[in-house]
């Protein structure tokens, strides 16, 4: 039988699976591993949700004591919990599999693919963004992603990354500054035909 | 002001306390440089946000979702119902764009509504406040704000988590004096019966300070057009949205936002093909494999939950009617149209129940009927939708209610009443046929056809557009099965896919859900074609002519895995793949009442012959062996090594957790004389527990097992054998018990190397028992071979009950081998028998000369094991069916053939006498006398070795057919016959004769007997399931 928690789980799953996969992917690199990580996260969540009382016995079986999956589970703060567990899982996975260099998958969109122009454009921006992000430190990348992709507050980001709130603010500030500086160096690409023509 | 102050960024990101914010704003008024910095910074933040949100994201695979949901289903794997499990995902990456579009639609829709509703109330008021402060430039702000809002509305996904954001409702909205306006919106959701707060933070950055005067008239109308465009876009009225953007471009050709918007719309139009295809496919997947589609359904539900009208529109309106010209323009005259309509009904029905969260929609009401798989599955679908909708408290803003209502009414045509009038656009055009289609034969539903309507629009990629057309031409196809898609790849909506599905459907159609209780299987995964389970193809043994093949030789087989595997399939409403059905394993799953062996022989042999139930002119011979039973306290000490696969694939509840539970049961049975060690393998192998006889240590080690990583089977097996040799018990049972799902995906995957290793170790006295777990990537064939070569048995444990049967009830049989390399050779008398067929044992057949070759490996028999073999025998006076067309041999008369047999027998006798090892010929010394031979039907010869021995002993038993009729046959005989015909039916054997499900049920009922363990009763249930599954 579906437990009463299943619908809750479903809605959480639907709301967070993509953000989490995206986040995990930013850490582990490839989407398949990211999916595996996120699956684990949700399985943990499912167990939390279905567990009658937070299980203490469970703690012995997992290694990291800082893993919130084994510490208390507060239903009102599912979102940070999810991100934290995802982050830990992804980092774990990344540590274990660092040597594996993922090959980029071919862009496989059999139908409903965007027009070539749209693809090109989004690829351009995406690429430049990704490339620029690579210039940042890991921490900066992390907080920027959590902030801009997932709209988390400083507080939440601090909880997830185990940094202080001030540190998060600082990382965001410096990270953004650096990104801005980098982007300023990039050629404008906002339909910038006229700009380019002017430059010629 | 220090530009390096992180507070500035925090201010831009709205992370400051009100006091700090005020302070900064105060400073900014006096510092134009800082102000410029802030503006640039917020613009950049917006861009960053936009680009981040636009990143293409993968979602979990349906299977992964299934597992997650299974994890929320406590105890599902512990008994009869096995939990879902990882199977190789089908390629779904192309769903990403759809998902992205959907989530964009969600949020943008919300922002649109927010804009519309709060514009007058909120923003204007805050302008007033602003104007008070900054009188001079006041008029300029309105357009600026409008522009900002429009811009913000364009980055919809940034608010992708609306309800998760606790917003400050309203407070800052009305009172705000700062240039930052927070709008929040509470939407009452009548259809859901709950007010739903859609927290929507629309932060409008810094307009007071941005303060550049603009061209009010132009910008305003542009902004209005944009808002309209957004709105139409969200509503799925792509055509109108496109028109608005064109108007903007007419005003301002270089308006990049408008152009981007246009692209977005075009993309959405393209993408609408994906959801519709997706939708329909998932529906069909659900229909056929109820259990396996939590993901797509859930997706839909959740999207509805989060998005309300947008999703509703996106599906019911968006799939077809939203682009009315396309939808109605295509397929009108084709038979596909009715199907499209049918699809829409389906979708609409599901939408109705999901969006409104009330009782299942009318579509679900038809009671299961003869053609009822559709109806009842529909029930189940709706139930799922319903269940999930109930738990997804988020529903969309008000229009959702309307949409939901509309959907409810649109679901009605499934019952034959037409209320399509409530639907906009071209859907009306379908109404008539829609109802007829839906009330008609459910098999005429290749619903993927909805797909063909959409790519037709504009930029549809070439790959997509022609393919659906092919489907349309493909005509009515019973079911559109996932397999077709997978097999022919992503571009396979085409003809091949259709062709495939025709041929495959029979095998995998599901059983109607007979009662509501069964619907709990919804979250359970059935192994489908997409799984990586591997089965070897089996060709049924054919009838052989006694004249050409007087000897039938095979190795015994005490495996029972096939039965529990078949049971697993049937319990999931599926017929098992033919290769998974090994009839001998089905028959041997059951205990038969054979007498205990007399004297020294390790086993007894029993034979019975009576009329063949499925072919009355034939005789059915049952040969039964029974291994000597061992009293529990007489069991020799055991040295056991549990080799546990802890790779990632073992994670599901019905694998590693079940392994642990099963092993615990076994450990409970062990005594202090027994030694246990535990080795695990995954990416690498390791010893978890050194040999010990302390149960507490064993249990503790078992508890610690966790899964993760890939599977390096070979190194694990090596390690396990090392452990076994370390604590080898000379007079005891030394055994490695491999517990795995059989997926050796790393390391030596070369089977022959593994097999060689195992064979070598088996000779050293360490046997191998293989227990298969889980499903999806169960490598049935590999596991069977390993156990076969390792002198052990192969069991499949799908439930804890089965674990108990293997490891507790039949513990001594599983652990203690009483005879090894047991071979059976049956010599038929041509005077009595024209031909014969060995039922099952297809992969155990030996060459006739292997019988006397002691180096040839064969099956083992454990303490208390029974082995049953059936021969269908054609009497000498009956016609031998289906023999290859060789003319009768001129020089091989009956007499000569008899002579030849006699000669051969003589030779064997000589061999037996010459054998220095003293092979024991049984008391019934072979009587080559032609007279005796002419009345005997056959002679059963057995060869076996003692568990530690190297030379075989021979037993012989003659059988004379006393012409027993079926009515006088024993219960066990009938039951074995029932199981055999069950297997033949599952395999669709060419030799099944008159056997059918009903006759099988009759046989089973007659043969059920006392059935103390209840296994035979379960068998009857399985036959009924199989009957139901195959009748569709």
Boltz contact constraints between the chains, C-beta under 6 A:
constraints:
  - contact:
      token1: [A, 1]
      token2: [B, 520]
      max_distance: 6.0
  - contact:
      token1: [A, 2]
      token2: [B, 387]
      max_distance: 6.0
  - contact:
      token1: [A, 3]
      token2: [B, 72]
      max_distance: 6.0
  - contact:
      token1: [A, 5]
      token2: [B, 72]
      max_distance: 6.0
  - contact:
      token1: [A, 6]
      token2: [B, 72]
      max_distance: 6.0
  - contact:
      token1: [A, 7]
      token2: [B, 388]
      max_distance: 6.0
  - contact:
      token1: [A, 7]
      token2: [B, 390]
      max_distance: 6.0
  - contact:
      token1: [A, 7]
      token2: [B, 391]
      max_distance: 6.0
  - contact:
      token1: [A, 8]
      token2: [B, 391]
      max_distance: 6.0
  - contact:
      token1: [A, 9]
      token2: [B, 72]
      max_distance: 6.0
  - contact:
      token1: [A, 10]
      token2: [B, 298]
      max_distance: 6.0
  - contact:
      token1: [A, 10]
      token2: [B, 388]
      max_distance: 6.0
  - contact:
      token1: [A, 10]
      token2: [B, 391]
      max_distance: 6.0
  - contact:
      token1: [A, 11]
      token2: [B, 302]
      max_distance: 6.0
  - contact:
      token1: [A, 11]
      token2: [B, 305]
      max_distance: 6.0
  - contact:
      token1: [A, 11]
      token2: [B, 391]
      max_distance: 6.0
  - contact:
      token1: [A, 11]
      token2: [B, 392]
      max_distance: 6.0
  - contact:
      token1: [A, 14]
      token2: [B, 302]
      max_distance: 6.0
  - contact:
      token1: [A, 17]
      token2: [B, 59]
      max_distance: 6.0
  - contact:
      token1: [A, 17]
      token2: [B, 60]
      max_distance: 6.0
  - contact:
      token1: [A, 18]
      token2: [B, 57]
      max_distance: 6.0
  - contact:
      token1: [A, 18]
      token2: [B, 59]
      max_distance: 6.0
  - contact:
      token1: [A, 21]
      token2: [B, 57]
      max_distance: 6.0
  - contact:
      token1: [A, 21]
      token2: [B, 58]
      max_distance: 6.0
  - contact:
      token1: [A, 22]
      token2: [B, 57]
      max_distance: 6.0
  - contact:
      token1: [A, 31]
      token2: [B, 58]
      max_distance: 6.0
  - contact:
      token1: [A, 35]
      token2: [B, 60]
      max_distance: 6.0
  - contact:
      token1: [A, 39]
      token2: [B, 60]
      max_distance: 6.0
  - contact:
      token1: [A, 39]
      token2: [B, 64]
      max_distance: 6.0
  - contact:
      token1: [A, 42]
      token2: [B, 68]
      max_distance: 6.0
  - contact:
      token1: [A, 43]
      token2: [B, 68]
      max_distance: 6.0
  - contact:
      token1: [A, 43]
      token2: [B, 71]
      max_distance: 6.0
  - contact:
      token1: [A, 46]
      token2: [B, 68]
      max_distance: 6.0
  - contact:
      token1: [A, 46]
      token2: [B, 71]
      max_distance: 6.0
  - contact:
      token1: [A, 46]
      token2: [B, 72]
      max_distance: 6.0
  - contact:
      token1: [A, 47]
      token2: [B, 71]
      max_distance: 6.0
  - contact:
      token1: [A, 50]
      token2: [B, 72]
      max_distance: 6.0
  - contact:
      token1: [A, 50]
      token2: [B, 74]
      max_distance: 6.0
  - contact:
      token1: [A, 79]
      token2: [B, 164]
      max_distance: 6.0
  - contact:
      token1: [A, 108]
      token2: [B, 93]
      max_distance: 6.0
  - contact:
      token1: [A, 109]
      token2: [B, 94]
      max_distance: 6.0
  - contact:
      token1: [A, 110]
      token2: [B, 94]
      max_distance: 6.0
  - contact:
      token1: [A, 110]
      token2: [B, 463]
      max_distance: 6.0
  - contact:
      token1: [A, 110]
      token2: [B, 490]
      max_distance: 6.0
  - contact:
      token1: [A, 110]
      token2: [B, 491]
      max_distance: 6.0
  - contact:
      token1: [A, 111]
      token2: [B, 273]
      max_distance: 6.0
  - contact:
      token1: [A, 111]
      token2: [B, 461]
      max_distance: 6.0
  - contact:
      token1: [A, 111]
      token2: [B, 464]
      max_distance: 6.0
  - contact:
      token1: [A, 112]
      token2: [B, 270]
      max_distance: 6.0
  - contact:
      token1: [A, 112]
      token2: [B, 271]
      max_distance: 6.0
  - contact:
      token1: [A, 112]
      token2: [B, 273]
      max_distance: 6.0
  - contact:
      token1: [A, 112]
      token2: [B, 274]
      max_distance: 6.0
  - contact:
      token1: [A, 113]
      token2: [B, 461]
      max_distance: 6.0
  - contact:
      token1: [A, 114]
      token2: [B, 267]
      max_distance: 6.0
  - contact:
      token1: [A, 115]
      token2: [B, 459]
      max_distance: 6.0
  - contact:
      token1: [A, 118]
      token2: [B, 263]
      max_distance: 6.0
  - contact:
      token1: [A, 118]
      token2: [B, 267]
      max_distance: 6.0
  - contact:
      token1: [A, 125]
      token2: [B, 51]
      max_distance: 6.0
  - contact:
      token1: [A, 129]
      token2: [B, 51]
      max_distance: 6.0
  - contact:
      token1: [A, 148]
      token2: [B, 48]
      max_distance: 6.0
  - contact:
      token1: [A, 148]
      token2: [B, 49]
      max_distance: 6.0
  - contact:
      token1: [A, 148]
      token2: [B, 52]
      max_distance: 6.0
  - contact:
      token1: [A, 149]
      token2: [B, 52]
      max_distance: 6.0
  - contact:
      token1: [A, 154]
      token2: [B, 15]
      max_distance: 6.0
  - contact:
      token1: [A, 169]
      token2: [B, 6]
      max_distance: 6.0
  - contact:
      token1: [A, 169]
      token2: [B, 10]
      max_distance: 6.0
  - contact:
      token1: [A, 170]
      token2: [B, 6]
      max_distance: 6.0
  - contact:
      token1: [A, 172]
      token2: [B, 9]
      max_distance: 6.0
  - contact:
      token1: [A, 173]
      token2: [B, 6]
      max_distance: 6.0
  - contact:
      token1: [A, 173]
      token2: [B, 9]
      max_distance: 6.0
  - contact:
      token1: [A, 176]
      token2: [B, 9]
      max_distance: 6.0
  - contact:
      token1: [A, 180]
      token2: [B, 44]
      max_distance: 6.0
  - contact:
      token1: [A, 190]
      token2: [B, 256]
      max_distance: 6.0
  - contact:
      token1: [A, 191]
      token2: [B, 256]
      max_distance: 6.0
